[in-house]
């Protein structure tokens, strides 16, 4: 019974992390995010780390079913460390500094991280306004919130276009 509750708690925590990481899950970095002992993936995408943690959760469930106590202990500890690391990385995303690369590349990397942060904040503001819009009862309030949502969506579209342009420049620079 205790094991089932702990597994459910780990699954809930992973689900929550997936939601919190969604805005930055597909953003790459120049250097590895985590130590190779913590995550085996070579990808610098946070999504890859979330997927690896999901794989470990499935392996943990299987080890519990097979009553493999040493494997359960190791997987549980490793998975908890992975989830903690992902949570820290998500919380400190905007503070992450880029590796020193060529000056031109570093400038474009900084622009990309700035725009990714703008994108994350615009997505969050749009969600907040949409939530407020669904709860608004007065017509004038609904209209004002709808204008704000449209304004944020326009900004988000421009931000994503700028990000695409930055990604193209970076792709050319790193060929």
Buried (B, 14 or more C-beta within 10 A) or exposed (E): EEEEEBBEEBBEBBEEBBEBBBBBBEBBBBEBBBEEEBBEBEBBBBBBBBBBBBEBBEBBBEBBEEEEEEBBEBBBEBBBBBBEBBBEBBEEBEEBEBEEBEEEBBEBBEBBBBBBBBBBBBBEBBEBBBEBBEEBEEEEEBEBBBEBBEEBBEBBEEBBEBBEEBBEBBEEEEE
